[in-house]
Amino acid sequence: MRPRDEPASTDTSGSDVRTDGGAGRVPVRTVYAIAIALVAVSCALSGLSAAHDVSGRLGTPHNLWEPALWEITSGTVIAALLPLVRRAAMLIRASADRLIAVGLVAAAGLGFVYSTLHIVGMGLLRELAYRLGGWTYTFPWSTQFPYEMRKDLLAYCGLVAMFWLADRLTIVTEDNAGKKPDITERPAAPQEIWLRDGRTSVLIDPAEIISVTSAGNYVEYRLTGNRTHLVRATLQAQEDRLARLGIVRVHRTRLVNLKRIVALEWRQSGDFEVRLDTGETVACSRRFRTAVAHIAA
């Protein structure tokens, strides 16, 4: 008997191998989560520093809830404005191949919008929080605008840089992942598979498979039209390969195509028989009765 070898590839469809284009991708939600975590840490540290500074000026310990409230309102507005920050990063990225200055100017303009919205939102939230608590408070709009805007623009630049770097990493990894290896044989359609019979590779439609039977170091594919192919492989490997196509194990030595079954008969022992549309009757083991359980139901 001449040697018959199964191809090394385990691709069940015969199509060329593709690397997942999302490999290495930084999900947008992850970038948002990191940004929010950084904002939370920064606010916590700023709140503690503010409480310490107030206590130093007054000479007595100062309550912590007010600095905490100030930072919570600030952090909440910043988190709500993160989509605007990401938009600025996207503008820079989109202009990189044409005129980077355009993207930078647009991002800078969004920076002033970001800072204005942050200050206004923060001030209104603080006034509302004090009012709900029964206290009187007026946000110092005239003095806070220039003070907060300087801080905002610095934080804004850092957040934009983070979103830009994350987006850049995604682009680089997708470019690398998009490179496909060389292929030596024609890819098959999704519902077709390759069989290596000796020195010949044959493309078949799984619907044509009647059964697959163990034959020592080989397995025999029986197809419609009295065709057979002897492939060097284990039945277990072929079971794993064909299960998604509805070709399942019914005996330790045989797989059958569920779509070819026209009758099912149970025995008292728990074993069963199936009759195929070719007229052949196949004895099956009760160990594999779950493979046809939906037919019995």
C-alpha positions in Angstrom: 0.0 0.0 0.0 1.4 3.4 -0.9 1.8 5.9 1.9 -1.1 8.2 2.5 -0.6 11.3 4.6 -2.9 13.9 6.2 -1.8 17.5 5.7 -0.2 19.1 8.7 -2.8 21.9 8.8 -5.7 21.3 11.1 -7.8 24.0 9.4 -11.2 22.5 8.9 -12.4 24.7 6.2 -9.4 24.6 4.0 -9.2 28.4 4.0 -6.0 30.3 4.5 -5.1 31.0 8.1 -5.9 34.6 9.2 -4.6 36.3 12.3 -7.4 37.9 14.3 -7.3 41.6 13.3 -8.3 42.5 16.8 -5.2 40.9 18.4 -3.3 43.4 20.4 -6.3 45.9 20.2 -6.8 48.2 23.1 -10.5 48.3 23.7 -12.0 51.8 23.9 -13.7 50.9 27.2 -10.4 49.9 28.7 -8.9 53.3 27.8 -11.9 55.0 29.3 -11.6 52.9 32.5 -7.9 53.8 32.8 -8.7 57.5 32.3 -11.4 57.4 34.9 -9.1 55.6 37.4 -6.4 58.2 36.8 -8.9 61.0 37.4 -10.2 59.4 40.6 -6.6 59.0 41.9 -5.8 62.6 41.0 -9.0 63.9 42.7 -8.3 61.9 45.8 -4.8 63.3 46.2 -6.0 66.8 45.4 -8.7 66.5 48.0 -6.3 65.4 50.7 -3.9 68.2 49.8 -6.7 70.8 49.9 -7.8 69.6 53.4 -4.2 69.7 54.6 -3.7 73.2 53.3 -6.9 74.5 54.8 -6.0 73.0 58.2 -2.6 74.7 58.0 -4.1 78.1 57.3 -6.7 77.8 60.0 -4.4 76.2 62.5 -7.0 73.6 63.4 -8.1 70.3 61.7 -10.5 71.0 58.9 -13.4 68.8 57.8 -12.6 66.5 54.9 -16.1 66.4 53.3 -15.8 69.8 51.6 -12.6 69.1 49.8 -14.0 65.6 48.9 -17.1 67.3 47.5 -15.1 69.7 45.5 -13.0 67.0 43.9 -16.0 64.6 43.4 -17.9 67.3 41.4 -14.7 68.0 39.4 -14.0 64.4 38.7 -17.6 63.7 37.7 -17.6 66.4 35.1 -14.2 65.3 33.7 -15.4 61.7 33.3 -18.5 63.0 31.4 -16.2 65.0 29.1 -13.9 62.1 28.2 -15.7 61.5 24.8 -14.8 65.1 23.9 -11.1 64.3 24.8 -11.2 61.2 22.6 -12.7 63.3 19.8 -9.7 65.6 20.0 -7.3 62.7 19.8 -9.1 61.4 16.8 -8.8 64.8 15.1 -5.0 64.7 15.6 -4.8 61.2 14.3 -7.0 61.9 11.2 -4.8 64.9 10.2 -1.5 63.2 10.8 -1.2 62.1 7.1 -2.1 65.6 5.8 -1.4 68.6 8.0 -0.7 67.9 11.6 -1.1 71.6 12.5 -4.8 71.4 11.5 -5.4 68.6 14.0 -3.5 70.3 16.7 -5.4 73.6 16.3 -8.7 71.7 16.3 -7.7 69.8 19.4 -6.6 73.0 21.1 -10.0 74.6 20.3 -11.7 71.6 21.9 -9.4 72.1 24.9 -10.9 75.5 25.7 -14.4 74.0 25.2 -13.5 71.2 27.5 -12.2 73.5 30.2 -15.2 75.8 30.0 -17.6 73.0 30.3 -15.6 71.5 33.2 -15.6 74.7 35.2 -19.3 75.5 34.5 -20.4 72.0 35.3 -18.3 71.7 38.4 -19.5 75.1 39.7 -23.2 74.3 39.2 -22.8 70.8 40.8 -21.1 72.3 43.9 -23.9 75.0 44.3 -26.5 72.3 43.9 -24.8 70.0 46.4 -24.5 72.7 49.1 -28.1 73.7 48.5 -29.3 70.2 48.9 -27.4 70.0 52.2 -29.0 73.1 53.5 -26.0 75.4 53.2 -25.4 78.6 51.2 -22.6 78.6 48.7 -21.7 80.6 45.6 -19.0 79.4 43.3 -16.3 82.0 42.8 -16.8 82.2 39.0 -14.6 85.3 38.4 -11.5 83.9 40.2 -11.9 80.2 39.4 -12.1 80.5 35.6 -8.4 81.6 35.0 -7.2 79.4 37.9 -9.0 76.2 36.8 -8.4 76.7 33.1 -4.6 76.6 33.5 -5.0 73.3 35.3 -7.6 72.0 32.9 -5.5 72.5 29.8 -2.6 70.6 31.3 -4.8 67.7 32.3 -6.6 67.8 29.0 -3.3 67.5 27.1 -2.3 64.4 29.1 -5.7 62.7 28.5 -5.6 63.5 24.8 -2.1 62.0 24.6 -3.3 58.8 26.3 -6.2 58.4 23.9 -4.0 59.1 20.9 -1.4 56.6 22.0 -4.0 53.9 22.6 -5.5 54.5 19.2 -2.0 54.5 17.6 -1.2 51.1 19.2 -4.4 49.7 17.8 -3.5 50.9 14.3 0.0 49.4 14.5 -1.1 46.0 15.7 -3.8 45.8 13.1 -1.3 46.6 10.4 1.0 43.8 11.6 -1.8 41.3 12.1 -3.2 42.0 8.7 -0.1 40.4 7.0 -1.2 37.0 5.7 1.2 34.1 5.3 1.9 32.7 1.9 -0.6 30.0 0.8 0.1 27.1 -1.5 -3.4 25.9 -2.2 -6.6 27.4 -3.2 -8.8 28.4 -0.2 -12.1 26.5 0.2 -15.5 28.0 0.8 -16.6 28.0 4.5 -18.7 24.8 4.1 -16.1 22.8 2.1 -13.1 20.8 3.5 -9.9 19.4 2.1 -9.0 15.7 2.3 -5.5 14.5 1.7 -5.7 11.1 0.0 -2.1 10.0 -0.6 -0.5 12.6 -2.8 -3.8 14.2 -3.8 -5.8 16.8 -2.0 -9.5 16.7 -2.7 -12.0 19.4 -2.0 -15.4 18.0 -0.9 -18.8 19.3 0.3 -19.5 18.0 3.9 -23.1 17.2 2.7 -21.7 14.5 0.6 -20.1 12.6 3.5 -22.1 9.5 4.6 -19.8 8.1 7.2 -16.2 8.1 8.4 -14.8 4.8 9.7 -11.6 4.0 11.5 -9.2 1.8 9.5 -6.0 1.2 11.6 -3.8 4.2 11.1 -6.2 5.7 8.6 -9.9 6.7 8.4 -12.1 6.0 5.4 -14.4 8.7 4.2 -17.5 7.3 2.4 -19.2 9.8 0.1 -22.2 9.8 -2.2 -21.7 8.2 -5.6 -19.8 5.3 -4.0 -16.7 7.4 -3.6 -14.2 6.7 -0.8 -11.0 8.5 0.4 -8.5 7.0 2.7 -6.8 9.6 4.9 -4.0 9.1 7.4 -5.5 10.4 10.6 -7.2 9.3 13.9 -10.9 9.1 14.2 -10.8 11.4 17.2 -9.1 14.1 15.1 -11.8 13.8 12.4 -14.5 13.8 15.0 -13.2 17.2 16.4 -12.9 18.5 12.8 -16.4 17.5 11.7 -18.6 17.9 14.8 -19.5 21.5 13.8 -20.8 20.1 10.5 -23.2 17.6 12.1 -21.0 14.6 11.5 -20.8 12.8 14.9 -19.5 9.7 16.5 -22.1 6.9 17.0 -19.6 4.1 17.6 -16.0 3.9 18.7 -15.1 3.1 15.1 -17.5 5.3 13.2 -18.9 8.7 12.6 -22.1 9.3 10.6 -23.7 12.4 9.0 -26.8 13.2 11.0 -28.4 14.6 7.9 -28.2 11.2 6.3 -30.2 9.4 9.0 -33.7 8.5 8.0 -34.6 6.0 10.8 -33.6 5.3 14.4 -34.3 2.2 16.4 -33.5 1.6 20.1 -32.6 -1.8 21.5 -33.3 -3.1 25.0 -29.6 -3.0 25.9 -29.6 0.8 25.3 -27.7 0.4 22.0 -29.4 1.6 18.9 -29.3 1.4 15.1 -29.6 4.1 12.5 -30.6 3.7 8.9 -29.1 6.0 6.4 -30.6 7.4 3.2 -28.3 5.0 1.3 -30.2 2.1 2.8 -27.3 1.0 5.0 -28.0 0.1 8.7 -25.3 1.1 11.2 -25.0 -0.4 14.7 -24.4 2.2 17.3 -23.2 2.2 20.9 -25.3 3.5 23.8 -22.1 5.4 24.9 -22.9 7.9 22.1 -26.6 8.1 22.4 -26.4 11.8 23.2 -25.3 12.4 19.6 -28.8 11.5 18.3 -30.8 12.5 21.4 -32.5 15.4 19.5 -33.6 12.9 16.8 -35.2 10.7 19.5 -36.9 13.7 21.1 
